[in-house]
Amino acid sequence: MAEKVKGLEKLLRKLENLKGYQARIRAVFDLNTYLMATYIKQRMLSGPTTSKSLSVRTGKARRTTRQKKASTSGKRVSGGILFGAGYMRTHVGRRGKKVTIRPKTKQYLTIPLPAAKTAAGRLRGSARSGVFQDTFIAKSKKGNLIVFGKFGKGGTVRPLFVLKKKVVITQRIDTKEIMRIARRRILKDLKQEVYNSVK
């Protein structure tokens, strides 16, 4: 996630002549990206699922979201937030934007139904993992292709997955909101650095 912080260049010019200014700038960025990563994990990746947040299933999205340490190259300063889970690309962007997902190598996507997940919402296994007994595919009354499987000693048949040619995901983690908060904090702290250097 990268975006210019407006007003930053003017502040950096004021800090250029200060001793160790690059280290001071990196410290400001590192503090704020750490705080932003914490904010994202607590407010956006800890549930419930709303227009602004995602529920926790495996915890991977929250666990792998972290700050990117600041670096300087000439007058350029870069730092940010890293979303380590690959599937977060479909959830991070412009809030409300629709992202279509299609299978890359298979004919269908397998979308887990409640019986295929634990009480915590974690997937028990894939449709072909062998976790489920005697799986078979049948068409529902609504025309959907469903993967069924048997459970327990009695062999109760339950729906496990629905097969889809594509699914549409709504992005919830808004980069503009993240940048707005980060920009305000970074500029405030850099202004304080300028103030401290002249008082």
Contact map, one row per residue, 1 for C-alpha under 8 A:
1110000000000000000000000000000000000000000000000000000000000000000000000000000111000000000000000000000000000000000000000000000000000000000000000000000000000000000000000000001000000000000000000000000
1111000000000000000000000000000000000000000000000000000000000000000000000000000100000000000000000000000000000000000000000000000000000000000000000000000000000000000000000000000000000000000000000000000
1111100000000000000000000000000000000000000000000000000000000000000000000000000000000000000000000000000000000000000000000000000000000000000000000000000000000000000000000000000000100000000000000000000
0111110000000000000000000000000000000000000000000000000000000000000000000000000000000000000000000000000000000000000000000000000000000000000000000000000000000000000000000000000000000000000000000000000
0011111100000000000000000000000000000000000000000000000000000000000000000000000000000000000000000000000000000000000000000000000000000000000000000000000000000000000000000000000000000010000000000000000
0001111110000000000000000000000000000000000000000000000000000000000000000000000000000000000000000000000000000000000000000000000000000000000000000000000000000000000000000000000000000010000000000000000
0000111111100000000000000000000000000000000000000000000000000000000000000000000000000000000000000000000000000000000000000000000000000000000000000000000000000000000000000000000000000000001000000000000
0000111111110000000000000000000000000000000000000000000000000000000000000000000000000000000000000000000000000000000000000000000000000000000000000000000000000000000000000000000000000000001000000000000
0000011111111000000000000000000000000000000000000000000000000000000000000000000000000000000000000000000000000000000000000000000000000000000000000000000000000000000000000000000000000000000000000000000
0000001111111100000000000000000000000000000000000000000000000000000000000000000000000000000000000000000000000000000000000000000000000000000000000000000000000000000000000000000000000000000000000000000
0000001111111110000000000000000000000000000000000000000000000000000000000000000000000000000000000000000000000000000000000000000000000000000000000000000000000000000000000000000000000000000001100100000
0000000111111111000000000000000000000000000000000000000000000000000000000010000000000000000000000000000000000000000000000000000000000000000000000000000000000000000000000000000000000000000000000000000
0000000011111111000000000000000000000000000000000000000000000000000000000000000000000000000000000000000000000000000000000000000000000000000000000000000000000000000000000000000000000000000000000000000
0000000001111111100000000000000000000000000000000000000000000000000000000000000000000000000000000000000000000000000000000000000000000000000000000000000000000000000000000000000000000000000000000100000
0000000000111111110010000000000000000000000000000000000000000000000000000000000000000000000000000000000000000000000000000000000000000000000000000000000000000000000000000000000000000000000000001100000
0000000000011111110011000000000000000000000000000000000000000000000000000000000000000000000000000000000000000000000000000000000000000000000000000000000000000000000000000000000000000000000000000000000
0000000000000111111010000000000000000000000000000000000000000000000000000000000000000000000000000000000000000000000000000000000000000000000000000000000000000000000000000000000000000000000000000000000
0000000000000011111110000000000000000000000000000000000000000000000000000000000000000000000000000000000000000000000000000000000000000000000000000000000000000000000000000000000000000000000000000000100
0000000000000000111110000000000000000000000000000000000000000000000000000000000000000000000000000000000000000000000000000000000000000000000000000000000000000000000000000000000000000000000000000000000
0000000000000000011111110000000000000000000000000000000000000000000000000000000000000000000000000000000000000000000000000000000000000000000000000000000000000000000000000000000000000000000000000000000
0000000000000011111111111000000000000000000000000000000000000000000000000000000000000000000000000000000000000000000000000000000000000000000000000000000000000000000000000000000000000000000000000000000
0000000000000001000111111100000000000000000000000000000000000000000000010000000000000000000000000000000000000000000000000000000000000000000000000000000000000000000000000000000000000000000000000000000
0000000000000000000111111110000000000000000000000000000000000000000000000000000000000000000000000000000000000000000000000000000000000000000000000000000000000000000000000000000000000000000000000000000
0000000000000000000111111111000000000000000000000000000000000000000000000000000000000000000000000000000000000000000000000000000000000000000000000000000000000000000000000000000000000000000000000000000
0000000000000000000011111111100000000000000000000000000000000000000000000000000000000000000000000000000000000000000000000000000000000000000000000000000000000000000000000000000000000000000001000000000
0000000000000000000001111111110000000000000000000000000000000000000001110000100000000000000000000000000000000000000000000000000000000000000000000000000000000000000000000000000000000000000000000000000
0000000000000000000000111111111000000000000000000000000000000000000001000000000000000000000000000000000000000000000000000000000000000000000000000000000000000000000000000000000000000000000000000000000
0000000000000000000000011111111100000000000000000000000000000000000000000000000000000000000000000000000000000000000000000000000000000000000000000000000000000000000000000000000000000000010011000000000
0000000000000000000000001111111110000000000000000000000000000000000011000000001000000000000000000000000000000000000000000000000000000000000000000000000000000000000000000000000000000000010000000000000
0000000000000000000000000111111111000000000000000000000000000000001111000000001000000000000000000000000000000000000000000000000000000000000000000000000000000000000000000000000000000000000000000000000
0000000000000000000000000011111111100000000000000000000000000000000000000000000000000000000000000000000000000000000000000000000000000000000000000000000000000000000000000000000000000000000000000000000
0000000000000000000000000001111111110000000000000000000000000000000000000000000000000000000000000000000000000000000000000000000000000000000000000000000000000000000000000000000000000100110000000000000
0000000000000000000000000000111111111000000000000000000000000000001110000000001110000000000000000000000000000000000000000000000000000000000000000000000000000000000000000000000000000100000000000000000
0000000000000000000000000000011111111100000000000000000000000000011000000000000000000000000000000000000000000000000000000000000000000000000000000000000000000000000000000000000000000000000000000000000
0000000000000000000000000000001111111110000000000000000000000000000000000000000000000000000000000000000000000000000000000000000000000000000000000000000000000000000000000000000000000000000000000000000
0000000000000000000000000000000111111111000000000000000000000000001000000000000010000000000000000000000000000000000000000000000000000000000000000000000000000000000000000000000001000100000000000000000
0000000000000000000000000000000011111111100000000000000000000000111000000000000010000000000000000000000000000000000000000000000000000000000000000000000000000000000000000000000000000000000000000000000
0000000000000000000000000000000001111111110000000000000000000000010000000000000000000000000000000000000000000000000000000000000000000000000000000000000000000000000000000000000000000000000000000000000
0000000000000000000000000000000000111111111100000000000000000000000000000000000000000000000000000000000000000000000000000000000000000000000000000000000000000000000000000000000000000000000000000000000
0000000000000000000000000000000000011111111110000000000000000000000000000000000000000000000000000000000000000000000000000000000000000000000000000000000000000000000000000000000000000000000000000000000
0000000000000000000000000000000000001111111111000000000000000100100000000000000000000000000000000000000000000000000000000000000000000000000000000000000000000000000000000000000000000000000000000000000
0000000000000000000000000000000000000111111111000000000000000000000000000000000000000000000000000000000000000000000000000000000000000000000000000000000000000000000000000000000000000000000000000000000
0000000000000000000000000000000000000011111111100000100000000000000000000000000000000000000000000000000000000000000000000000000000000000000000000000000000000000000000000000000000000000000000000000000
0000000000000000000000000000000000000011111111100001110000000000000000000000000000000000000000000000000000000000000000000000000000000000000000000000000000000000000000000000100000000000000000000000000
0000000000000000000000000000000000000001111111100000111100001100000000000000000000000000000000000000000000000000000000000000000000000000000000000000000000000000000000000000000000000000000000000000000
0000000000000000000000000000000000000000111111110000111100000100000000000000000000000000000000000000000000000000000000000000000000000000000000000000000000000000000000000000000000000000000000000000000
0000000000000000000000000000000000000000001111111100111100000000000000000000000000000000000000000000000000000000000000000000000000000000000000000000000000000000000000000000000000000000000000000000000
0000000000000000000000000000000000000000000001111100111100000000000000000000000000000000000000000000000000000000000000000000000000000000000000000000000000000000000000000000000000000000000000000000000
0000000000000000000000000000000000000000000000111111111000000000000000000000000000000000000000000000000000000000000000000000000000000000000000000000000000000000000000000000000000000000000000000000000
0000000000000000000000000000000000000000000000111111110000000000000000000000000000000000000000000000000000000000000000000000000000000000000000000000000000000000000000000001000000000000000000000000000
0000000000000000000000000000000000000000000000001111100000000000000000000000000000000000000000110000000000000000000000000000000000000000000000000000000000000000000000000001000000000000000000000000000
0000000000000000000000000000000000000000000100001111110000000000000000000000000000000000000000100000000000000000000000000000000000000000000000000000000000000000000000000001110000000000000000000000000
0000000000000000000000000000000000000000001111111111111000000000000000000000000000000000000000000000000000000000000000000000000000000000000000000000000000000000000000000001100000000000000000000000000
0000000000000000000000000000000000000000000111111101111100000000000000000000000000000000000000000000000000000000000000000000000000000000000000000000000000000000000000000001000000000000000000000000000
0000000000000000000000000000000000000000000011111000111110000000000000000000000000000000000000000000000000000000000000000000000000000000000000000000000000000000000000000000000000000000000000000000000
0000000000000000000000000000000000000000000011110000011111100100000000000000000000000000000000000000000000000000000000001000000000000000000000000000000000000000000000000000000000000000000000000000000
0000000000000000000000000000000000000000000000000000001111110000000000000000000000000000000000000000000000000000000000011100000000000000000000000000000000000000000000000000000000000000000000000000000
0000000000000000000000000000000000000000000000000000000111111000000000000000000000000000000000000000000000000000000000001100000000000000000000000000000000000000000000000000000000000000000000000000000
0000000000000000000000000000000000000000000000000000000111111110000000000000000000000000000000000000000000000000000000000000000000000000000000000000000000000000000000000000000000000000000000000000000
0000000000000000000000000000000000000000000000000000000011111111000000000000000000001000000000000000000000000000000000000000000000000000000000000000000000000000000000000000000000000000000000000000000
0000000000000000000000000000000000000000000010000000000001111111100000000000000000111001000000000000000000000000000000000000000000000000000000000000000000000000000000000000000000000000000000000000000
0000000000000000000000000000000000000000100011000000000100111111100000000000000000000000000000000000000000000000000000000000000000000000000000000000000000000000000000000000000000000000000000000000000
0000000000000000000000000000000000000000000000000000000000111111110000000000000000000000000000000000000000000000000000000000000000000000000000000000000000000000000000000000000000000000000000000000000
0000000000000000000000000000000000000000000000000000000000011111110000000000000001111000000000000000000000000000000000000000000000000000000000000000000000000000000000000000000000000000000000000000000
0000000000000000000000000000000000001000100000000000000000001111111000000000000011111000000000000000000000000000000000000000000000000000000000000000000000000000000000000000000000000000000000000000000
0000000000000000000000000000000001001100000000000000000000000011111100000000000011110000000000000000000000000000000000000000000000000000000000000000000000000000000000000000000000000000000000000000000
0000000000000000000000000000010011011000000000000000000000000000111110000000001111000000000000000000000000000000000000000000000000000000000000000000000000000000000000000000000000000000000000000000000
0000000000000000000000000000010010000000000000000000000000000000011111000000001111000000000000000000000000000000000000000000000000000000000000000000000000000000000000000000000000000000000000000000000
0000000000000000000000000000110010000000000000000000000000000000001111100000001100000000000000000000000000000000000000000000000000000000000000000000000000000000000000000000000000000000000000000000000
0000000000000000000000000110110000000000000000000000000000000000000111110000111100000000000000000000000000000000000000000000000000000000000000000000000000000000000000000000000000000000000000000000000
0000000000000000000000000100000000000000000000000000000000000000000011111000111000000000000000000000000000000000000000000000000000000000000000000000000000000000000000000000000000000000000000000000000
0000000000000000000001000100000000000000000000000000000000000000000001111111110000000000000000000000000000000000000000000000000000000000000000000000000000000000000000000000000000000000000000000000000
0000000000000000000000000000000000000000000000000000000000000000000000111111100000000000000000000000000000000000000000000000000000000000000000000000000000000000000000000000000000000000000000000000000
0000000000000000000000000000000000000000000000000000000000000000000000011111000000000000000000000000000000000000000000000000000000000000000000000000000000000000000000000000000000000000000000000000000
0000000000010000000000000000000000000000000000000000000000000000000000011111100000000000000000000000000000000000000000000000000000000000000000000000000000000000000000000000000000000000000000000000000
0000000000000000000000000000000000000000000000000000000000000000000000011111110000000000000000000000000000000000000000000000000000000000000000000000000000000000000000000000000000000000000000000000000
0000000000000000000000000100000000000000000000000000000000000000000001111011111000000000000000000000000000000000000000000000000000000000000000000000000000000000000000000000000000000000000000000000000
0000000000000000000000000000000000000000000000000000000000000000000001110001111100000000000000000000000000000000000000000000000000000000000000000000000000000000000000000000000000000000000000000000000
0000000000000000000000000000110010000000000000000000000000000000001111100000111110000000000000000000000000000000000000000000000000000000000000000000000000000000000000000000000000000000000000000000000
1100000000000000000000000000000010000000000000000000000000000000001111000000011111000000000000000000000000000000000000000000000000000000000000000000000000000000000000000000000000000000000000000000000
1000000000000000000000000000000010011000000000000000000000000000111100000000001111100000000000000000000000000000000000000000000000000000000000000000000000000000000000000000000000000000000000000000000
1000000000000000000000000000000000000000000000000000000000000001111100000000000111110000000000000000000000000000000000000000000000000000000000000000000000000000000000000000000000000000000000000000000
0000000000000000000000000000000000000000000000000000000000001001110000000000000011111101000000000000000000000000000000000000000000000000000000000000000000000000000000000000000000000000000000000000000
0000000000000000000000000000000000000000000000000000000000001001110000000000000001111101000000000000000000000000000000000000000000000000000000000000000000000000000000000000000000000000000000000000000
0000000000000000000000000000000000000000000000000000000000011001100000000000000000111111000000000000000000000000000000000000000000000000000000000000000000000000000000000000000000000000000000000000000
0000000000000000000000000000000000000000000000000000000000000000000000000000000000111111100000000000000000000000000000000000000000000000000000000000000000000000000000000000000000000000000000000000000
0000000000000000000000000000000000000000000000000000000000000000000000000000000000001111111000000000000000000000000000000000000000000000000000000000000000000000000000000000000000000000000000000000000
0000000000000000000000000000000000000000000000000000000000001000000000000000000000111111111100000000000000000000000000000000000000000000000000000000000000000000000000000000000000000000000000000000000
0000000000000000000000000000000000000000000000000000000000000000000000000000000000000111111110000000000000000000000000000000000000000000000000000000000000000000000000000000000000000000000000000000000
0000000000000000000000000000000000000000000000000000000000000000000000000000000000000011111110000010000000000000000000000000000000000000000000000000000000000000000000001110000000000000000000000000000
0000000000000000000000000000000000000000000000000000000000000000000000000000000000000011111110000000000000000000000000000000000000000000000000000000000000000000000000001111100000000000000000000000000
0000000000000000000000000000000000000000000000000000000000000000000000000000000000000001111111100000000000000000000000000000000000000000000000000000000000000000000000000011111000000000000000000000000
0000000000000000000000000000000000000000000000000000000000000000000000000000000000000000111111101000000000000000000000000000000000000000000000000000000000000000000000000011111100000000000000000000000
0000000000000000000000000000000000000000000000000000000000000000000000000000000000000000000111111000000000000000000000000000000000000000000000000000000000000000000000000011111100000000000000000000000
0000000000000000000000000000000000000000000000000011000000000000000000000000000000000000000111111000000000000000000000000000000000000000000000000000000000000000000000000111110000000000000000000000000
0000000000000000000000000000000000000000000000000010000000000000000000000000000000000000000001111100000000000000000000000000000000000000000000000000000000000000000000000111000000000000000000000000000
0000000000000000000000000000000000000000000000000000000000000000000000000000000000000000000011111110000000000000000000000000000000000000000000000000000000000000000000000110000000000000000000000000000
0000000000000000000000000000000000000000000000000000000000000000000000000000000000000000000000011111000000000000000000000000000000000000000000000000000000000000000000011110000000000000000000000000000
0000000000000000000000000000000000000000000000000000000000000000000000000000000000000000010000001111100000000000000000000000000000000000000000000000000000000000000000011110000000000000000000000000000
0000000000000000000000000000000000000000000000000000000000000000000000000000000000000000000000000111110000000000000000000000000000000000000000000000000000000000000001111000000000000000000000000000000
0000000000000000000000000000000000000000000000000000000000000000000000000000000000000000000000000011111000000000000000000000000000000000000000000000000000000000000001111000000000000000000000000000000
0000000000000000000000000000000000000000000000000000000000000000000000000000000000000000000000000001111100011000000000000000000000000000000000000000000000000000000011100000000000000000000000000000000
0000000000000000000000000000000000000000000000000000000000000000000000000000000000000000000000000000111111111000000000000000000000000000000000000000000000000000000011000000000000000000000000000000000
0000000000000000000000000000000000000000000000000000000000000000000000000000000000000000000000000000011111000000000000000000000000000000000000000000000000000000000000000000000000000000000000000000000
0000000000000000000000000000000000000000000000000000000000000000000000000000000000000000000000000000001111100000000000000000000000000000000000000000000000000000000000000000000000000000000000000000000
0000000000000000000000000000000000000000000000000000000000000000000000000000000000000000000000000000001111111000000000000000000000000000000000000000000000000000000000000000000000000000000000000000000
0000000000000000000000000000000000000000000000000000000000000000000000000000000000000000000000000000001011111000000000000000000000000000000000000000000000000000000010000000000000000000000000000000000
0000000000000000000000000000000000000000000000000000000000000000000000000000000000000000000000000000011001111100000000000000000000000000000000000000000000000000001111000000000000000000000000000000000
0000000000000000000000000000000000000000000000000000000000000000000000000000000000000000000000000000011001111110000000000000000000000000000000000000000000000000001111000000000000000000000000000000000
0000000000000000000000000000000000000000000000000000000000000000000000000000000000000000000000000000000000011111000000000000001000000000000000000000000000000000111100000000000000000000000000000000000
0000000000000000000000000000000000000000000000000000000000000000000000000000000000000000000000000000000000001111100000000000000000000000000000000000000000000000111100000000000000000000000000000000000
0000000000000000000000000000000000000000000000000000000000000000000000000000000000000000000000000000000000000111111110000010000000000000000000000000000000000001110000000000000000000000000000000000000
0000000000000000000000000000000000000000000000000000000000000000000000000000000000000000000000000000000000000011111110000000000000000000000000000000000000000011110000000000000000000000000000000000000
0000000000000000000000000000000000000000000000000000000000000000000000000000000000000000000000000000000000000001111111001000000000000000000000000000000000000001000000000000000000000000000000000000000
0000000000000000000000000000000000000000000000000000000000000000000000000000000000000000000000000000000000000001111111000000000000000000000000000000000000000111000000000000000000000000000000000000000
0000000000000000000000000000000000000000000000000000000000000000000000000000000000000000000000000000000000000001111111000011100000000000000000000000000000000001100000000000000000000000000000000000000
0000000000000000000000000000000000000000000000000000000000000000000000000000000000000000000000000000000000000001111111111111000000000000000000000000000000000000000000000000000000000000000000000000000
0000000000000000000000000000000000000000000000000000000000000000000000000000000000000000000000000000000000000000011111111111000000000000000000000000000000000000000000000000000000000000000000000000000
0000000000000000000000000000000000000000000000000000000000000000000000000000000000000000000000000000000000000000000011111100000000000000000000000000000000000000000000000000000000000000000000000000000
0000000000000000000000000000000000000000000000000000000010000000000000000000000000000000000000000000000000000000000011111100000000000000000000000000000000000000000000000000000000000000000000000000000
0000000000000000000000000000000000000000000000000000000111000000000000000000000000000000000000000000000000000000010011111110000000000000000000000000000000000000000000000000000000000000000000000000000
0000000000000000000000000000000000000000000000000000000011000000000000000000000000000000000000000000000000000000000011111111000000000000000000000000000000000000000000000000000000000000000000000000000
0000000000000000000000000000000000000000000000000000000000000000000000000000000000000000000000000000000000000001000111001111110000000000000000000000000000000000000000000000000000000000000000000000000
0000000000000000000000000000000000000000000000000000000000000000000000000000000000000000000000000000000000000000000111000111110000100000000000000000000000000000000000000000000000000000000000000000000
0000000000000000000000000000000000000000000000000000000000000000000000000000000000000000000000000000000000000000000100000011111111110000000000000000000000000000000000000000000000000000000000000000000
0000000000000000000000000000000000000000000000000000000000000000000000000000000000000000000000000000000000000000000000000011111111100000000000000000000000000000000000000000000000000000000000000000000
0000000000000000000000000000000000000000000000000000000000000000000000000000000000000000000000000000000000000100000000000000111111010010000000000010000000000001100000000000000000000000000000000000000
0000000000000000000000000000000000000000000000000000000000000000000000000000000000000000000000000000000000000000000000000000111111100000000000000000000000000000000000000000000000000000000000000000000
0000000000000000000000000000000000000000000000000000000000000000000000000000000000000000000000000000000000000000000000000000111111110000000000000000000000000000000000000000000000000000000000000000000
0000000000000000000000000000000000000000000000000000000000000000000000000000000000000000000000000000000000000000000000000000111111111000000000000000000000000000000000000000000000000000000000000000000
0000000000000000000000000000000000000000000000000000000000000000000000000000000000000000000000000000000000000000000000000001110111111000000000000000000000000000000000000000000000000000000000000000000
0000000000000000000000000000000000000000000000000000000000000000000000000000000000000000000000000000000000000000000000000000101011111110000000000000111000000000000000000000000000000000000000000000000
0000000000000000000000000000000000000000000000000000000000000000000000000000000000000000000000000000000000000000000000000000000001111110000000000000111000000000000000000000000000000000000000000000000
0000000000000000000000000000000000000000000000000000000000000000000000000000000000000000000000000000000000000000000000000000000000011111000000000000110000000000000000000000000000000000000000000000000
0000000000000000000000000000000000000000000000000000000000000000000000000000000000000000000000000000000000000000000000000000001000011111100000000011110000000000000000000000000000000000000000000000000
0000000000000000000000000000000000000000000000000000000000000000000000000000000000000000000000000000000000000000000000000000000000000111110000000011100000000000000000000000000000000000000000000000000
0000000000000000000000000000000000000000000000000000000000000000000000000000000000000000000000000000000000000000000000000000000000000011111000001111000000000000000000000000000000000000000000000000000
0000000000000000000000000000000000000000000000000000000000000000000000000000000000000000000000000000000000000000000000000000000000000001111100001111000000000000000000000000000000000000000000000000000
0000000000000000000000000000000000000000000000000000000000000000000000000000000000000000000000000000000000000000000000000000000000000000111111111100000000000000000000000000000000000000000000000000000
0000000000000000000000000000000000000000000000000000000000000000000000000000000000000000000000000000000000000000000000000000000000000000011111111100000000000000000000000000000000000000000000000000000
0000000000000000000000000000000000000000000000000000000000000000000000000000000000000000000000000000000000000000000000000000000000000000001111110000000000000000000000000000000000000000000000000000000
0000000000000000000000000000000000000000000000000000000000000000000000000000000000000000000000000000000000000000000000000000000000000000001111110000000000000000000000000000000000000000000000000000000
0000000000000000000000000000000000000000000000000000000000000000000000000000000000000000000000000000000000000000000000000000000000000000001111111000000000000000000000000000000000000000000000000000000
0000000000000000000000000000000000000000000000000000000000000000000000000000000000000000000000000000000000000000000000000000000000000000001111111100000000000000011000000000000000000000000000000000000
0000000000000000000000000000000000000000000000000000000000000000000000000000000000000000000000000000000000000000000000000000000000000000111100111110000000000000011100000000000000000000000000000000000
0000000000000000000000000000000000000000000000000000000000000000000000000000000000000000000000000000000000000000000000000000000000000000111100011111000000000011111000000000000000000000000000000000000
0000000000000000000000000000000000000000000000000000000000000000000000000000000000000000000000000000000000000000000000000000001000000011110000001111100000000011111000000000000000000000000000000000000
0000000000000000000000000000000000000000000000000000000000000000000000000000000000000000000000000000000000000000000000000000000000000011110000000111110000001111100000000000000000000000000000000000000
0000000000000000000000000000000000000000000000000000000000000000000000000000000000000000000000000000000000000000000000000000000000011111000000000011111000001111000000000000000000000000000000000000000
0000000000000000000000000000000000000000000000000000000000000000000000000000000000000000000000000000000000000000000000000000000000011110000000000001111100111100000000000000000000000000000000000000000
0000000000000000000000000000000000000000000000000000000000000000000000000000000000000000000000000000000000000000000000000000000000011000000000000000111111111100000000000000000000000000000000000000000
0000000000000000000000000000000000000000000000000000000000000000000000000000000000000000000000000000000000000000000000000000000000000000000000000000011111110000000000000000000000000000000000000000000
0000000000000000000000000000000000000000000000000000000000000000000000000000000000000000000000000000000000000000000000000000000000000000000000000000001111110000000000000000000000000000000000000000000
0000000000000000000000000000000000000000000000000000000000000000000000000000000000000000000000000000000000000000000000000000000000000000000000000000001111110000000000000000000000000000000000000000000
0000000000000000000000000000000000000000000000000000000000000000000000000000000000000000000000000000000000000000000000000000000000000000000000000000011111111000000000000000000000000000000000000000000
0000000000000000000000000000000000000000000000000000000000000000000000000000000000000000000000000000000000000000000000000000000000000000000000000000011111111100000000000000000000000000000000000000000
0000000000000000000000000000000000000000000000000000000000000000000000000000000000000000000000000000000000000000000000000000000000000000000000000001111000111110000000000000000000000000000000000000000
0000000000000000000000000000000000000000000000000000000000000000000000000000000000000000000000000000000000000000001000000000000000000000000000000001111000011111000000000000000000000000000000000000000
0000000000000000000000000000000000000000000000000000000000000000000000000000000000000000000000000000000000000000101000000000000000000000000000000111100000001111100000000000000000000000000000000000000
0000000000000000000000000000000000000000000000000000000000000000000000000000000000000000000000000000000000000001111100000000001000000000000000000111100000000111110000000000000000000000000000000000000
0000000000000000000000000000000000000000000000000000000000000000000000000000000000000000000000000000000000000111100100000000001000000000000000000111000000000011111000000000000000000000000000000000000
0000000000000000000000000000000000000000000000000000000000000000000000000000000000000000000000000000000000000111100000000000000000000000000000011110000000000001111100000000000000000000000000000000000
0000000000000000000000000000000000000000000000000000000000000000000000000000000000000000000000000000000000011110000000000000000000000000000000011110000000000000111110000000000000000000000000000000000
0000000000000000000000000000000000000000000000000000000000000000000000000000000000000000000000000000000000011110000000000000000000000000000000001000000000000000011111100000000000000000000000000000000
0000000000000000000000000000000000000000000000000000000000000000000000000000000000000000000000000000011000111000000000000000000000000000000000000000000000000000001111100000000000000000000000000000000
0000000000000000000000000000000000000000000000000000000000000000000000000000000000000000000000000001111000011000000000000000000000000000000000000000000000000000000111110000000000000000000000000000000
0000000000000000000000000000000000000000000000000000000000000000000000000000000000000000000000000001110000000000000000000000000000000000000000000000000000000000000111111000000000000000000000000000000
0000000000000000000000000000000000000000000000000000000000000000000000000000000000000000000000000111100000000000000000000000000000000000000000000000000000000000000001111100000000000000000000000000000
0000000000000000000000000000000000000000000000000000000000000000000000000000000000000000011000000111100000000000000000000000000000000000000000000000000000000000000000111110000000000000000000000000000
0000000000000000000000000000000000000000000000000000000000000000000000000000000000000000011000111110000000000000000000000000000000000000000000000000000000000000000000011111000000000000000000000000000
0000000000000000000000000000000000000000000000000000000000000000000000000000000000000000011111111110000000000000000000000000000000000000000000000000000000000000000000001111110000000000000000000000000
0000000000000000000000000000000000000000000000000111110000000000000000000000000000000000001111110000000000000000000000000000000000000000000000000000000000000000000000000111110000000000000000000000000
0000000000000000000000000000000000000000000100000001100000000000000000000000000000000000001111100000000000000000000000000000000000000000000000000000000000000000000000000011111000000000000000000000000
0000000000000000000000000000000000000000000000000001000000000000000000000000000000000000000111100000000000000000000000000000000000000000000000000000000000000000000000000011111111000000000000000000000
1000000000000000000000000000000000000000000000000000000000000000000000000000000000000000000111000000000000000000000000000000000000000000000000000000000000000000000000000000111111100000000000000000000
0000000000000000000000000000000000000000000000000000000000000000000000000000000000000000000011000000000000000000000000000000000000000000000000000000000000000000000000000000011111110000000000000000000
0000000000000000000000000000000000000000000000000000000000000000000000000000000000000000000000000000000000000000000000000000000000000000000000000000000000000000000000000000011111111000000000000000000
0000000000000000000000000000000000010000000000000000000000000000000000000000000000000000000000000000000000000000000000000000000000000000000000000000000000000000000000000000011111111100000000000000000
0010000000000000000000000000000000000000000000000000000000000000000000000000000000000000000000000000000000000000000000000000000000000000000000000000000000000000000000000000001111111110000000000000000
0000000000000000000000000000000000000000000000000000000000000000000000000000000000000000000000000000000000000000000000000000000000000000000000000000000000000000000000000000000111111111000000000000000
0000000000000000000000000000000000000000000000000000000000000000000000000000000000000000000000000000000000000000000000000000000000000000000000000000000000000000000000000000000011111111100000000000000
0000000000000000000000000000000110010000000000000000000000000000000000000000000000000000000000000000000000000000000000000000000000000000000000000000000000000000000000000000000001111111110000000000000
0000110000000000000000000000000000000000000000000000000000000000000000000000000000000000000000000000000000000000000000000000000000000000000000000000000000000000000000000000000000111111111000000000000
0000000000000000000000000000000000000000000000000000000000000000000000000000000000000000000000000000000000000000000000000000000000000000000000000000000000000000000000000000000000011111111100000000000
0000000000000000000000000000000100000000000000000000000000000000000000000000000000000000000000000000000000000000000000000000000000000000000000000000000000000000000000000000000000001111111110000000000
0000000000000000000000000001100100000000000000000000000000000000000000000000000000000000000000000000000000000000000000000000000000000000000000000000000000000000000000000000000000000111111111000000000
0000001100000000000000000000000000000000000000000000000000000000000000000000000000000000000000000000000000000000000000000000000000000000000000000000000000000000000000000000000000000011111111100000000
0000000000000000000000000000000000000000000000000000000000000000000000000000000000000000000000000000000000000000000000000000000000000000000000000000000000000000000000000000000000000001111111110000000
0000000000000000000000000001000000000000000000000000000000000000000000000000000000000000000000000000000000000000000000000000000000000000000000000000000000000000000000000000000000000000111111111000000
0000000000100000000000001001000000000000000000000000000000000000000000000000000000000000000000000000000000000000000000000000000000000000000000000000000000000000000000000000000000000000011111111100000
0000000000100000000000000000000000000000000000000000000000000000000000000000000000000000000000000000000000000000000000000000000000000000000000000000000000000000000000000000000000000000001111111110000
0000000000000000000000000000000000000000000000000000000000000000000000000000000000000000000000000000000000000000000000000000000000000000000000000000000000000000000000000000000000000000000111111111000
0000000000000010000000000000000000000000000000000000000000000000000000000000000000000000000000000000000000000000000000000000000000000000000000000000000000000000000000000000000000000000000011111111100
0000000000100110000000000000000000000000000000000000000000000000000000000000000000000000000000000000000000000000000000000000000000000000000000000000000000000000000000000000000000000000000001111111110
0000000000000000000000000000000000000000000000000000000000000000000000000000000000000000000000000000000000000000000000000000000000000000000000000000000000000000000000000000000000000000000000111111111
0000000000000000000000000000000000000000000000000000000000000000000000000000000000000000000000000000000000000000000000000000000000000000000000000000000000000000000000000000000000000000000000011111111
0000000000000000010000000000000000000000000000000000000000000000000000000000000000000000000000000000000000000000000000000000000000000000000000000000000000000000000000000000000000000000000000001111111
0000000000000000000000000000000000000000000000000000000000000000000000000000000000000000000000000000000000000000000000000000000000000000000000000000000000000000000000000000000000000000000000000111111
0000000000000000000000000000000000000000000000000000000000000000000000000000000000000000000000000000000000000000000000000000000000000000000000000000000000000000000000000000000000000000000000000011111
